[in-house]
């Protein structure tokens, strides 16, 4: 059974040739947006926040 891989660049919304600074900015923006303490829909935000942290 082959393992399925997630494309972390897509998760963060950056291109594959993004600089480390671009990746950091994208992570921080999404982390703020989907943080369970600040999001309106806490359950879906928590799942998205976990995906972002994994990336």
mmCIF entry with sequence, helices, sheets and N, C-alpha, C, O atoms, coordinates in Angstrom:
data_MODEL
# 
_entry.id   MODEL 
# 
_entity.id                         1 
_entity.type                       polymer 
_entity.pdbx_number_of_molecules   1 
# 
_entity_poly.entity_id                      1 
_entity_poly.type                           'polypeptide(L)' 
_entity_poly.nstd_linkage                   no 
_entity_poly.nstd_monomer                   no 
_entity_poly.pdbx_seq_one_letter_code       
;(UNK)(UNK)(UNK)(UNK)(UNK)(UNK)(UNK)(UNK)(UNK)(UNK)(UNK)(UNK)(UNK)(UNK)(UNK)(UNK)
(UNK)(UNK)(UNK)(UNK)(UNK)(UNK)(UNK)(UNK)(UNK)(UNK)(UNK)(UNK)(UNK)(UNK)(UNK)(UNK)
(UNK)(UNK)(UNK)(UNK)(UNK)(UNK)(UNK)(UNK)(UNK)(UNK)(UNK)(UNK)(UNK)(UNK)(UNK)(UNK)
(UNK)(UNK)(UNK)(UNK)(UNK)(UNK)(UNK)
;
_entity_poly.pdbx_seq_one_letter_code_can   XXXXXXXXXXXXXXXXXXXXXXXXXXXXXXXXXXXXXXXXXXXXXXXXXXXXXXX 
_entity_poly.pdbx_strand_id                 A 
# 
loop_
_entity_poly_seq.entity_id 
_entity_poly_seq.num 
_entity_poly_seq.mon_id 
_entity_poly_seq.hetero 
1 1  UNK n 
1 2  UNK n 
1 3  UNK n 
1 4  UNK n 
1 5  UNK n 
1 6  UNK n 
1 7  UNK n 
1 8  UNK n 
1 9  UNK n 
1 10 UNK n 
1 11 UNK n 
1 12 UNK n 
1 13 UNK n 
1 14 UNK n 
1 15 UNK n 
1 16 UNK n 
1 17 UNK n 
1 18 UNK n 
1 19 UNK n 
1 20 UNK n 
1 21 UNK n 
1 22 UNK n 
1 23 UNK n 
1 24 UNK n 
1 25 UNK n 
1 26 UNK n 
1 27 UNK n 
1 28 UNK n 
1 29 UNK n 
1 30 UNK n 
1 31 UNK n 
1 32 UNK n 
1 33 UNK n 
1 34 UNK n 
1 35 UNK n 
1 36 UNK n 
1 37 UNK n 
1 38 UNK n 
1 39 UNK n 
1 40 UNK n 
1 41 UNK n 
1 42 UNK n 
1 43 UNK n 
1 44 UNK n 
1 45 UNK n 
1 46 UNK n 
1 47 UNK n 
1 48 UNK n 
1 49 UNK n 
1 50 UNK n 
1 51 UNK n 
1 52 UNK n 
1 53 UNK n 
1 54 UNK n 
1 55 UNK n 
# 
_struct_asym.id          A 
_struct_asym.entity_id   1 
# 
loop_
_struct_conf.conf_type_id 
_struct_conf.id 
_struct_conf.pdbx_PDB_helix_id 
_struct_conf.beg_label_comp_id 
_struct_conf.beg_label_asym_id 
_struct_conf.beg_label_seq_id 
_struct_conf.pdbx_beg_PDB_ins_code 
_struct_conf.end_label_comp_id 
_struct_conf.end_label_asym_id 
_struct_conf.end_label_seq_id 
_struct_conf.pdbx_end_PDB_ins_code 
_struct_conf.beg_auth_comp_id 
_struct_conf.beg_auth_asym_id 
_struct_conf.beg_auth_seq_id 
_struct_conf.end_auth_comp_id 
_struct_conf.end_auth_asym_id 
_struct_conf.end_auth_seq_id 
_struct_conf.pdbx_PDB_helix_class 
_struct_conf.details 
_struct_conf.pdbx_PDB_helix_length 
HELX_P HELX_P1 AA1 UNK A 8  ? UNK A 12 ? UNK A 8  UNK A 12 1 ? 5  
HELX_P HELX_P2 AA2 UNK A 20 ? UNK A 34 ? UNK A 20 UNK A 34 1 ? 15 
HELX_P HELX_P3 AA3 UNK A 42 ? UNK A 54 ? UNK A 42 UNK A 54 1 ? 13 
# 
_struct_conf_type.id          HELX_P 
_struct_conf_type.criteria    ? 
_struct_conf_type.reference   ? 
# 
loop_
_atom_site.group_PDB 
_atom_site.id 
_atom_site.type_symbol 
_atom_site.label_atom_id 
_atom_site.label_alt_id 
_atom_site.label_comp_id 
_atom_site.label_asym_id 
_atom_site.label_entity_id 
_atom_site.label_seq_id 
_atom_site.pdbx_PDB_ins_code 
_atom_site.Cartn_x 
_atom_site.Cartn_y 
_atom_site.Cartn_z 
_atom_site.occupancy 
_atom_site.B_iso_or_equiv 
_atom_site.pdbx_formal_charge 
_atom_site.auth_seq_id 
_atom_site.auth_comp_id 
_atom_site.auth_asym_id 
_atom_site.auth_atom_id 
_atom_site.pdbx_PDB_model_num 
ATOM 1   N N  . UNK A 1 1  ? 0.839   -1.175 0.000  1.00 0.00 ? 1  UNK A N  1 
ATOM 2   C CA . UNK A 1 1  ? 0.000   0.000  0.000  1.00 0.00 ? 1  UNK A CA 1 
ATOM 3   C C  . UNK A 1 1  ? 0.890   1.247  0.000  1.00 0.00 ? 1  UNK A C  1 
ATOM 4   O O  . UNK A 1 1  ? 1.603   1.493  0.973  1.00 0.00 ? 1  UNK A O  1 
ATOM 5   N N  . UNK A 1 2  ? 0.857   2.026  -1.070 1.00 0.00 ? 2  UNK A N  1 
ATOM 6   C CA . UNK A 1 2  ? 1.720   3.206  -1.136 1.00 0.00 ? 2  UNK A CA 1 
ATOM 7   C C  . UNK A 1 2  ? 1.241   4.304  -0.189 1.00 0.00 ? 2  UNK A C  1 
ATOM 8   O O  . UNK A 1 2  ? 0.042   4.498  0.015  1.00 0.00 ? 2  UNK A O  1 
ATOM 9   N N  . UNK A 1 3  ? 2.190   4.997  0.368  1.00 0.00 ? 3  UNK A N  1 
ATOM 10  C CA . UNK A 1 3  ? 1.870   6.110  1.260  1.00 0.00 ? 3  UNK A CA 1 
ATOM 11  C C  . UNK A 1 3  ? 1.483   7.328  0.429  1.00 0.00 ? 3  UNK A C  1 
ATOM 12  O O  . UNK A 1 3  ? 2.040   7.566  -0.643 1.00 0.00 ? 3  UNK A O  1 
ATOM 13  N N  . UNK A 1 4  ? 0.537   8.081  0.930  1.00 0.00 ? 4  UNK A N  1 
ATOM 14  C CA . UNK A 1 4  ? 0.136   9.298  0.242  1.00 0.00 ? 4  UNK A CA 1 
ATOM 15  C C  . UNK A 1 4  ? 0.864   10.477 0.869  1.00 0.00 ? 4  UNK A C  1 
ATOM 16  O O  . UNK A 1 4  ? 0.917   10.621 2.091  1.00 0.00 ? 4  UNK A O  1 
ATOM 17  N N  . UNK A 1 5  ? 1.413   11.301 0.020  1.00 0.00 ? 5  UNK A N  1 
ATOM 18  C CA . UNK A 1 5  ? 2.178   12.447 0.481  1.00 0.00 ? 5  UNK A CA 1 
ATOM 19  C C  . UNK A 1 5  ? 1.367   13.721 0.300  1.00 0.00 ? 5  UNK A C  1 
ATOM 20  O O  . UNK A 1 5  ? 0.628   13.871 -0.674 1.00 0.00 ? 5  UNK A O  1 
ATOM 21  N N  . UNK A 1 6  ? 1.514   14.628 1.245  1.00 0.00 ? 6  UNK A N  1 
ATOM 22  C CA . UNK A 1 6  ? 0.859   15.925 1.146  1.00 0.00 ? 6  UNK A CA 1 
ATOM 23  C C  . UNK A 1 6  ? 1.852   16.923 0.571  1.00 0.00 ? 6  UNK A C  1 
ATOM 24  O O  . UNK A 1 6  ? 3.040   16.896 0.891  1.00 0.00 ? 6  UNK A O  1 
ATOM 25  N N  . UNK A 1 7  ? 1.356   17.781 -0.263 1.00 0.00 ? 7  UNK A N  1 
ATOM 26  C CA . UNK A 1 7  ? 2.197   18.845 -0.811 1.00 0.00 ? 7  UNK A CA 1 
ATOM 27  C C  . UNK A 1 7  ? 2.120   20.035 0.134  1.00 0.00 ? 7  UNK A C  1 
ATOM 28  O O  . UNK A 1 7  ? 1.136   20.775 0.133  1.00 0.00 ? 7  UNK A O  1 
ATOM 29  N N  . UNK A 1 8  ? 3.154   20.217 0.936  1.00 0.00 ? 8  UNK A N  1 
ATOM 30  C CA . UNK A 1 8  ? 3.155   21.267 1.943  1.00 0.00 ? 8  UNK A CA 1 
ATOM 31  C C  . UNK A 1 8  ? 3.194   22.658 1.324  1.00 0.00 ? 8  UNK A C  1 
ATOM 32  O O  . UNK A 1 8  ? 2.706   23.615 1.926  1.00 0.00 ? 8  UNK A O  1 
ATOM 33  N N  . UNK A 1 9  ? 3.760   22.781 0.146  1.00 0.00 ? 9  UNK A N  1 
ATOM 34  C CA . UNK A 1 9  ? 3.770   24.076 -0.530 1.00 0.00 ? 9  UNK A CA 1 
ATOM 35  C C  . UNK A 1 9  ? 2.338   24.511 -0.855 1.00 0.00 ? 9  UNK A C  1 
ATOM 36  O O  . UNK A 1 9  ? 1.983   25.679 -0.695 1.00 0.00 ? 9  UNK A O  1 
ATOM 37  N N  . UNK A 1 10 ? 1.525   23.563 -1.312 1.00 0.00 ? 10 UNK A N  1 
ATOM 38  C CA . UNK A 1 10 ? 0.130   23.864 -1.607 1.00 0.00 ? 10 UNK A CA 1 
ATOM 39  C C  . UNK A 1 10 ? -0.633  24.194 -0.337 1.00 0.00 ? 10 UNK A C  1 
ATOM 40  O O  . UNK A 1 10 ? -1.459  25.107 -0.322 1.00 0.00 ? 10 UNK A O  1 
ATOM 41  N N  . UNK A 1 11 ? -0.356  23.452 0.732  1.00 0.00 ? 11 UNK A N  1 
ATOM 42  C CA . UNK A 1 11 ? -1.015  23.711 2.012  1.00 0.00 ? 11 UNK A CA 1 
ATOM 43  C C  . UNK A 1 11 ? -0.764  25.136 2.472  1.00 0.00 ? 11 UNK A C  1 
ATOM 44  O O  . UNK A 1 11 ? -1.665  25.801 2.984  1.00 0.00 ? 11 UNK A O  1 
ATOM 45  N N  . UNK A 1 12 ? 0.461   25.601 2.288  1.00 0.00 ? 12 UNK A N  1 
ATOM 46  C CA . UNK A 1 12 ? 0.815   26.956 2.712  1.00 0.00 ? 12 UNK A CA 1 
ATOM 47  C C  . UNK A 1 12 ? 0.504   28.010 1.650  1.00 0.00 ? 12 UNK A C  1 
ATOM 48  O O  . UNK A 1 12 ? 0.565   29.207 1.927  1.00 0.00 ? 12 UNK A O  1 
ATOM 49  N N  . UNK A 1 13 ? 0.172   27.569 0.441  1.00 0.00 ? 13 UNK A N  1 
ATOM 50  C CA . UNK A 1 13 ? -0.173  28.507 -0.621 1.00 0.00 ? 13 UNK A CA 1 
ATOM 51  C C  . UNK A 1 13 ? 1.015   29.233 -1.213 1.00 0.00 ? 13 UNK A C  1 
ATOM 52  O O  . UNK A 1 13 ? 0.894   30.386 -1.625 1.00 0.00 ? 13 UNK A O  1 
ATOM 53  N N  . UNK A 1 14 ? 2.170   28.571 -1.261 1.00 0.00 ? 14 UNK A N  1 
ATOM 54  C CA . UNK A 1 14 ? 3.369   29.173 -1.845 1.00 0.00 ? 14 UNK A CA 1 
ATOM 55  C C  . UNK A 1 14 ? 3.866   28.299 -2.992 1.00 0.00 ? 14 UNK A C  1 
ATOM 56  O O  . UNK A 1 14 ? 3.503   27.127 -3.096 1.00 0.00 ? 14 UNK A O  1 
ATOM 57  N N  . UNK A 1 15 ? 4.694   28.879 -3.846 1.00 0.00 ? 15 UNK A N  1 
ATOM 58  C CA . UNK A 1 15 ? 5.259   28.111 -4.953 1.00 0.00 ? 15 UNK A CA 1 
ATOM 59  C C  . UNK A 1 15 ? 6.461   27.304 -4.467 1.00 0.00 ? 15 UNK A C  1 
ATOM 60  O O  . UNK A 1 15 ? 7.003   27.559 -3.391 1.00 0.00 ? 15 UNK A O  1 
ATOM 61  N N  . UNK A 1 16 ? 6.859   26.345 -5.263 1.00 0.00 ? 16 UNK A N  1 
ATOM 62  C CA . UNK A 1 16 ? 7.983   25.477 -4.893 1.00 0.00 ? 16 UNK A CA 1 
ATOM 63  C C  . UNK A 1 16 ? 9.312   26.228 -4.837 1.00 0.00 ? 16 UNK A C  1 
ATOM 64  O O  . UNK A 1 16 ? 10.248  25.782 -4.174 1.00 0.00 ? 16 UNK A O  1 
ATOM 65  N N  . UNK A 1 17 ? 9.397   27.347 -5.518 1.00 0.00 ? 17 UNK A N  1 
ATOM 66  C CA . UNK A 1 17 ? 10.646  28.111 -5.488 1.00 0.00 ? 17 UNK A CA 1 
ATOM 67  C C  . UNK A 1 17 ? 10.575  29.286 -4.502 1.00 0.00 ? 17 UNK A C  1 
ATOM 68  O O  . UNK A 1 17 ? 11.332  30.250 -4.622 1.00 0.00 ? 17 UNK A O  1 
ATOM 69  N N  . UNK A 1 18 ? 9.671   29.198 -3.539 1.00 0.00 ? 18 UNK A N  1 
ATOM 70  C CA . UNK A 1 18 ? 9.524   30.252 -2.529 1.00 0.00 ? 18 UNK A CA 1 
ATOM 71  C C  . UNK A 1 18 ? 10.746  30.283 -1.615 1.00 0.00 ? 18 UNK A C  1 
ATOM 72  O O  . UNK A 1 18 ? 11.351  29.253 -1.317 1.00 0.00 ? 18 UNK A O  1 
ATOM 73  N N  . UNK A 1 19 ? 11.085  31.473 -1.186 1.00 0.00 ? 19 UNK A N  1 
ATOM 74  C CA . UNK A 1 19 ? 12.214  31.627 -0.266 1.00 0.00 ? 19 UNK A CA 1 
ATOM 75  C C  . UNK A 1 19 ? 11.771  31.227 1.144  1.00 0.00 ? 19 UNK A C  1 
ATOM 76  O O  . UNK A 1 19 ? 10.575  31.194 1.431  1.00 0.00 ? 19 UNK A O  1 
ATOM 77  N N  . UNK A 1 20 ? 12.719  30.929 2.013  1.00 0.00 ? 20 UNK A N  1 
ATOM 78  C CA . UNK A 1 20 ? 12.353  30.612 3.404  1.00 0.00 ? 20 UNK A CA 1 
ATOM 79  C C  . UNK A 1 20 ? 11.542  31.729 4.069  1.00 0.00 ? 20 UNK A C  1 
ATOM 80  O O  . UNK A 1 20 ? 10.661  31.457 4.884  1.00 0.00 ? 20 UNK A O  1 
ATOM 81  N N  . UNK A 1 21 ? 11.838  32.970 3.726  1.00 0.00 ? 21 UNK A N  1 
ATOM 82  C CA . UNK A 1 21 ? 11.067  34.091 4.281  1.00 0.00 ? 21 UNK A CA 1 
ATOM 83  C C  . UNK A 1 21 ? 9.622   34.077 3.785  1.00 0.00 ? 21 UNK A C  1 
ATOM 84  O O  . UNK A 1 21 ? 8.698   34.360 4.548  1.00 0.00 ? 21 UNK A O  1 
ATOM 85  N N  . UNK A 1 22 ? 9.426   33.746 2.496  1.00 0.00 ? 22 UNK A N  1 
ATOM 86  C CA . UNK A 1 22 ? 8.069   33.657 1.952  1.00 0.00 ? 22 UNK A CA 1 
ATOM 87  C C  . UNK A 1 22 ? 7.280   32.552 2.650  1.00 0.00 ? 22 UNK A C  1 
ATOM 88  O O  . UNK A 1 22 ? 6.100   32.718 2.962  1.00 0.00 ? 22 UNK A O  1 
ATOM 89  N N  . UNK A 1 23 ? 7.939   31.436 2.888  1.00 0.00 ? 23 UNK A N  1 
ATOM 90  C CA . UNK A 1 23 ? 7.290   30.310 3.560  1.00 0.00 ? 23 UNK A CA 1 
ATOM 91  C C  . UNK A 1 23 ? 6.917   30.696 4.987  1.00 0.00 ? 23 UNK A C  1 
ATOM 92  O O  . UNK A 1 23 ? 5.824   30.380 5.456  1.00 0.00 ? 23 UNK A O  1 
ATOM 93  N N  . UNK A 1 24 ? 7.818   31.371 5.665  1.00 0.00 ? 24 UNK A N  1 
ATOM 94  C CA . UNK A 1 24 ? 7.560   31.799 7.047  1.00 0.00 ? 24 UNK A CA 1 
ATOM 95  C C  . UNK A 1 24 ? 6.388   32.775 7.107  1.00 0.00 ? 24 UNK A C  1 
ATOM 96  O O  . UNK A 1 24 ? 5.536   32.674 7.991  1.00 0.00 ? 24 UNK A O  1 
ATOM 97  N N  . UNK A 1 25 ? 6.347   33.728 6.158  1.00 0.00 ? 25 UNK A N  1 
ATOM 98  C CA . UNK A 1 25 ? 5.249   34.696 6.124  1.00 0.00 ? 25 UNK A CA 1 
ATOM 99  C C  . UNK A 1 25 ? 3.916   33.997 5.874  1.00 0.00 ? 25 UNK A C  1 
ATOM 100 O O  . UNK A 1 25 ? 2.913   34.308 6.516  1.00 0.00 ? 25 UNK A O  1 
ATOM 101 N N  . UNK A 1 26 ? 3.913   33.050 4.936  1.00 0.00 ? 26 UNK A N  1 
ATOM 102 C CA . UNK A 1 26 ? 2.679   32.327 4.625  1.00 0.00 ? 26 UNK A CA 1 
ATOM 103 C C  . UNK A 1 26 ? 2.214   31.517 5.829  1.00 0.00 ? 26 UNK A C  1 
ATOM 104 O O  . UNK A 1 26 ? 1.022   31.483 6.134  1.00 0.00 ? 26 UNK A O  1 
ATOM 105 N N  . UNK A 1 27 ? 3.151   30.867 6.511  1.00 0.00 ? 27 UNK A N  1 
ATOM 106 C CA . UNK A 1 27 ? 2.797   30.086 7.695  1.00 0.00 ? 27 UNK A CA 1 
ATOM 107 C C  . UNK A 1 27 ? 2.187   30.977 8.768  1.00 0.00 ? 27 UNK A C  1 
ATOM 108 O O  . UNK A 1 27 ? 1.142   30.648 9.329  1.00 0.00 ? 27 UNK A O  1 
ATOM 109 N N  . UNK A 1 28 ? 2.824   32.086 9.051  1.00 0.00 ? 28 UNK A N  1 
ATOM 110 C CA . UNK A 1 28 ? 2.333   32.978 10.115 1.00 0.00 ? 28 UNK A CA 1 
ATOM 111 C C  . UNK A 1 28 ? 0.958   33.550 9.789  1.00 0.00 ? 28 UNK A C  1 
ATOM 112 O O  . UNK A 1 28 ? 0.102   33.668 10.665 1.00 0.00 ? 28 UNK A O  1 
ATOM 113 N N  . UNK A 1 29 ? 0.755   33.903 8.529  1.00 0.00 ? 29 UNK A N  1 
ATOM 114 C CA . UNK A 1 29 ? -0.541  34.444 8.119  1.00 0.00 ? 29 UNK A CA 1 
ATOM 115 C C  . UNK A 1 29 ? -1.642  33.400 8.307  1.00 0.00 ? 29 UNK A C  1 
ATOM 116 O O  . UNK A 1 29 ? -2.698  33.696 8.866  1.00 0.00 ? 29 UNK A O  1 
ATOM 117 N N  . UNK A 1 30 ? -1.388  32.185 7.837  1.00 0.00 ? 30 UNK A N  1 
ATOM 118 C CA . UNK A 1 30 ? -2.392  31.130 7.952  1.00 0.00 ? 30 UNK A CA 1 
ATOM 119 C C  . UNK A 1 30 ? -2.584  30.682 9.393  1.00 0.00 ? 30 UNK A C  1 
ATOM 120 O O  . UNK A 1 30 ? -3.703  30.372 9.803  1.00 0.00 ? 30 UNK A O  1 
ATOM 121 N N  . UNK A 1 31 ? -1.509  30.645 10.160 1.00 0.00 ? 31 UNK A N  1 
ATOM 122 C CA . UNK A 1 31 ? -1.617  30.244 11.562 1.00 0.00 ? 31 UNK A CA 1 
ATOM 123 C C  . UNK A 1 31 ? -2.487  31.230 12.334 1.00 0.00 ? 31 UNK A C  1 
ATOM 124 O O  . UNK A 1 31 ? -3.294  30.826 13.171 1.00 0.00 ? 31 UNK A O  1 
ATOM 125 N N  . UNK A 1 32 ? -2.326  32.512 12.058 1.00 0.00 ? 32 UNK A N  1 
ATOM 126 C CA . UNK A 1 32 ? -3.174  33.525 12.707 1.00 0.00 ? 32 UNK A CA 1 
ATOM 127 C C  . UNK A 1 32 ? -4.631  33.369 12.283 1.00 0.00 ? 32 UNK A C  1 
ATOM 128 O O  . UNK A 1 32 ? -5.543  33.487 13.100 1.00 0.00 ? 32 UNK A O  1 
ATOM 129 N N  . UNK A 1 33 ? -4.836  33.103 10.995 1.00 0.00 ? 33 UNK A N  1 
ATOM 130 C CA . UNK A 1 33 ? -6.186  33.011 10.455 1.00 0.00 ? 33 UNK A CA 1 
ATOM 131 C C  . UNK A 1 33 ? -6.933  31.794 11.000 1.00 0.00 ? 33 UNK A C  1 
ATOM 132 O O  . UNK A 1 33 ? -8.125  31.884 11.294 1.00 0.00 ? 33 UNK A O  1 
ATOM 133 N N  . UNK A 1 34 ? -6.249  30.663 11.138 1.00 0.00 ? 34 UNK A N  1 
ATOM 134 C CA . UNK A 1 34 ? -6.911  29.414 11.514 1.00 0.00 ? 34 UNK A CA 1 
ATOM 135 C C  . UNK A 1 34 ? -6.652  28.983 12.953 1.00 0.00 ? 34 UNK A C  1 
ATOM 136 O O  . UNK A 1 34 ? -6.990  27.860 13.324 1.00 0.00 ? 34 UNK A O  1 
ATOM 137 N N  . UNK A 1 35 ? -6.067  29.840 13.760 1.00 0.00 ? 35 UNK A N  1 
ATOM 138 C CA . UNK A 1 35 ? -5.818  29.462 15.154 1.00 0.00 ? 35 UNK A CA 1 
ATOM 139 C C  . UNK A 1 35 ? -7.157  29.215 15.850 1.00 0.00 ? 35 UNK A C  1 
ATOM 140 O O  . UNK A 1 35 ? -8.063  30.042 15.746 1.00 0.00 ? 35 UNK A O  1 
ATOM 141 N N  . UNK A 1 36 ? -7.297  28.087 16.561 1.00 0.00 ? 36 UNK A N  1 
ATOM 142 C CA . UNK A 1 36 ? -8.580  27.745 17.197 1.00 0.00 ? 36 UNK A CA 1 
ATOM 143 C C  . UNK A 1 36 ? -9.080  28.791 18.190 1.00 0.00 ? 36 UNK A C  1 
ATOM 144 O O  . UNK A 1 36 ? -10.288 28.905 18.396 1.00 0.00 ? 36 UNK A O  1 
ATOM 145 N N  . UNK A 1 37 ? -8.201  29.543 18.796 1.00 0.00 ? 37 UNK A N  1 
ATOM 146 C CA . UNK A 1 37 ? -8.635  30.551 19.769 1.00 0.00 ? 37 UNK A CA 1 
ATOM 147 C C  . UNK A 1 37 ? -9.251  31.782 19.110 1.00 0.00 ? 37 UNK A C  1 
ATOM 148 O O  . UNK A 1 37 ? -9.996  32.516 19.759 1.00 0.00 ? 37 UNK A O  1 
ATOM 149 N N  . UNK A 1 38 ? -8.954  32.019 17.838 1.00 0.00 ? 38 UNK A N  1 
ATOM 150 C CA . UNK A 1 38 ? -9.454  33.224 17.179 1.00 0.00 ? 38 UNK A CA 1 
ATOM 151 C C  . UNK A 1 38 ? -10.464 32.947 16.077 1.00 0.00 ? 38 UNK A C  1 
ATOM 152 O O  . UNK A 1 38 ? -11.160 33.870 15.652 1.00 0.00 ? 38 UNK A O  1 
ATOM 153 N N  . UNK A 1 39 ? -10.572 31.720 15.601 1.00 0.00 ? 39 UNK A N  1 
ATOM 154 C CA . UNK A 1 39 ? -11.471 31.397 14.494 1.00 0.00 ? 39 UNK A CA 1 
ATOM 155 C C  . UNK A 1 39 ? -12.908 31.240 14.989 1.00 0.00 ? 39 UNK A C  1 
ATOM 156 O O  . UNK A 1 39 ? -13.146 30.878 16.141 1.00 0.00 ? 39 UNK A O  1 
ATOM 157 N N  . UNK A 1 40 ? -13.854 31.516 14.103 1.00 0.00 ? 40 UNK A N  1 
ATOM 158 C CA . UNK A 1 40 ? -15.263 31.381 14.451 1.00 0.00 ? 40 UNK A CA 1 
ATOM 159 C C  . UNK A 1 40 ? -15.686 29.910 14.484 1.00 0.00 ? 40 UNK A C  1 
ATOM 160 O O  . UNK A 1 40 ? -16.355 29.481 15.424 1.00 0.00 ? 40 UNK A O  1 
ATOM 161 N N  . UNK A 1 41 ? -15.308 29.144 13.476 1.00 0.00 ? 41 UNK A N  1 
ATOM 162 C CA . UNK A 1 41 ? -15.643 27.717 13.414 1.00 0.00 ? 41 UNK A CA 1 
ATOM 163 C C  . UNK A 1 41 ? -14.465 26.933 13.986 1.00 0.00 ? 41 UNK A C  1 
ATOM 164 O O  . UNK A 1 41 ? -13.550 26.559 13.252 1.00 0.00 ? 41 UNK A O  1 
ATOM 165 N N  . UNK A 1 42 ? -14.488 26.690 15.268 1.00 0.00 ? 42 UNK A N  1 
ATOM 166 C CA . UNK A 1 42 ? -13.329 26.144 15.975 1.00 0.00 ? 42 UNK A CA 1 
ATOM 167 C C  . UNK A 1 42 ? -12.937 24.744 15.504 1.00 0.00 ? 42 UNK A C  1 
ATOM 168 O O  . UNK A 1 42 ? -11.745 24.450 15.415 1.00 0.00 ? 42 UNK A O  1 
ATOM 169 N N  . UNK A 1 43 ? -13.895 23.879 15.203 1.00 0.00 ? 43 UNK A N  1 
ATOM 170 C CA . UNK A 1 43 ? -13.578 22.495 14.841 1.00 0.00 ? 43 UNK A CA 1 
ATOM 171 C C  . UNK A 1 43 ? -12.817 22.430 13.510 1.00 0.00 ? 43 UNK A C  1 
ATOM 172 O O  . UNK A 1 43 ? -11.767 21.791 13.430 1.00 0.00 ? 43 UNK A O  1 
ATOM 173 N N  . UNK A 1 44 ? -13.335 23.079 12.481 1.00 0.00 ? 44 UNK A N  1 
ATOM 174 C CA . UNK A 1 44 ? -12.647 23.040 11.186 1.00 0.00 ? 44 UNK A CA 1 
ATOM 175 C C  . UNK A 1 44 ? -11.346 23.838 11.238 1.00 0.00 ? 44 UNK A C  1 
ATOM 176 O O  . UNK A 1 44 ? -10.368 23.487 10.579 1.00 0.00 ? 44 UNK A O  1 
ATOM 177 N N  . UNK A 1 45 ? -11.343 24.904 12.020 1.00 0.00 ? 45 UNK A N  1 
ATOM 178 C CA . UNK A 1 45 ? -10.122 25.702 12.156 1.00 0.00 ? 45 UNK A CA 1 
ATOM 179 C C  . UNK A 1 45 ? -9.026  24.892 12.830 1.00 0.00 ? 45 UNK A C  1 
ATOM 180 O O  . UNK A 1 45 ? -7.854  25.008 12.469 1.00 0.00 ? 45 UNK A O  1 
ATOM 181 N N  . UNK A 1 46 ? -9.397  24.081 13.799 1.00 0.00 ? 46 UNK A N  1 
ATOM 182 C CA . UNK A 1 46 ? -8.407  23.256 14.497 1.00 0.00 ? 46 UNK A CA 1 
ATOM 183 C C  . UNK A 1 46 ? -7.758  22.259 13.545 1.00 0.00 ? 46 UNK A C  1 
ATOM 184 O O  . UNK A 1 46 ? -6.545  22.056 13.594 1.00 0.00 ? 46 UNK A O  1 
ATOM 185 N N  . UNK A 1 47 ? -8.555  21.633 12.679 1.00 0.00 ? 47 UNK A N  1 
ATOM 186 C CA . UNK A 1 47 ? -8.017  20.680 11.704 1.00 0.00 ? 47 UNK A CA 1 
ATOM 187 C C  . UNK A 1 47 ? -7.080  21.382 10.717 1.00 0.00 ? 47 UNK A C  1 
ATOM 188 O O  . UNK A 1 47 ? -5.996  20.882 10.418 1.00 0.00 ? 47 UNK A O  1 
ATOM 189 N N  . UNK A 1 48 ? -7.502  22.535 10.220 1.00 0.00 ? 48 UNK A N  1 
ATOM 190 C CA . UNK A 1 48 ? -6.673  23.288 9.273  1.00 0.00 ? 48 UNK A CA 1 
ATOM 191 C C  . UNK A 1 48 ? -5.382  23.757 9.946  1.00 0.00 ? 48 UNK A C  1 
ATOM 192 O O  . UNK A 1 48 ? -4.315  23.735 9.332  1.00 0.00 ? 48 UNK A O  1 
ATOM 193 N N  . UNK A 1 49 ? -5.483  24.180 11.208 1.00 0.00 ? 49 UNK A N  1 
ATOM 194 C CA . UNK A 1 49 ? -4.316  24.630 11.963 1.00 0.00 ? 49 UNK A CA 1 
ATOM 195 C C  . UNK A 1 49 ? -3.310  23.493 12.109 1.00 0.00 ? 49 UNK A C  1 
ATOM 196 O O  . UNK A 1 49 ? -2.104  23.718 12.003 1.00 0.00 ? 49 UNK A O  1 
ATOM 197 N N  . UNK A 1 50 ? -3.790  22.279 12.349 1.00 0.00 ? 50 UNK A N  1 
ATOM 198 C CA . UNK A 1 50 ? -2.905  21.113 12.467 1.00 0.00 ? 50 UNK A CA 1 
ATOM 199 C C  . UNK A 1 50 ? -2.202  20.837 11.138 1.00 0.00 ? 50 UNK A C  1 
ATOM 200 O O  . UNK A 1 50 ? -1.014  20.514 11.116 1.00 0.00 ? 50 UNK A O  1 
ATOM 201 N N  . UNK A 1 51 ? -2.939  20.964 10.028 1.00 0.00 ? 51 UNK A N  1 
ATOM 202 C CA . UNK A 1 51 ? -2.329  20.770 8.707  1.00 0.00 ? 51 UNK A CA 1 
ATOM 203 C C  . UNK A 1 51 ? -1.226  21.798 8.463  1.00 0.00 ? 51 UNK A C  1 
ATOM 204 O O  . UNK A 1 51 ? -0.152  21.466 7.960  1.00 0.00 ? 51 UNK A O  1 
ATOM 205 N N  . UNK A 1 52 ? -1.501  23.032 8.820  1.00 0.00 ? 52 UNK A N  1 
ATOM 206 C CA . UNK A 1 52 ? -0.525  24.106 8.616  1.00 0.00 ? 52 UNK A CA 1 
ATOM 207 C C  . UNK A 1 52 ? 0.722   23.852 9.449  1.00 0.00 ? 52 UNK A C  1 
ATOM 208 O O  . UNK A 1 52 ? 1.839   24.032 8.965  1.00 0.00 ? 52 UNK A O  1 
ATOM 209 N N  . UNK A 1 53 ? 0.541   23.437 10.688 1.00 0.00 ? 53 UNK A N  1 
ATOM 210 C CA . UNK A 1 53 ? 1.691   23.156 11.550 1.00 0.00 ? 53 UNK A CA 1 
ATOM 211 C C  . UNK A 1 53 ? 2.502   21.975 11.043 1.00 0.00 ? 53 UNK A C  1 
ATOM 212 O O  . UNK A 1 53 ? 3.726   21.957 11.177 1.00 0.00 ? 53 UNK A O  1 
ATOM 213 N N  . UNK A 1 54 ? 1.829   20.989 10.463 1.00 0.00 ? 54 UNK A N  1 
ATOM 214 C CA . UNK A 1 54 ? 2.542   19.838 9.910  1.00 0.00 ? 54 UNK A CA 1 
ATOM 215 C C  . UNK A 1 54 ? 3.413   20.263 8.733  1.00 0.00 ? 54 UNK A C  1 
ATOM 216 O O  . UNK A 1 54 ? 4.525   19.767 8.553  1.00 0.00 ? 54 UNK A O  1 
ATOM 217 N N  . UNK A 1 55 ? 2.882   21.195 7.934  1.00 0.00 ? 55 UNK A N  1 
ATOM 218 C CA . UNK A 1 55 ? 3.635   21.674 6.768  1.00 0.00 ? 55 UNK A CA 1 
ATOM 219 C C  . UNK A 1 55 ? 4.844   22.458 7.234  1.00 0.00 ? 55 UNK A C  1 
ATOM 220 O O  . UNK A 1 55 ? 5.615   22.952 6.411  1.00 0.00 ? 55 UNK A O  1 
# 
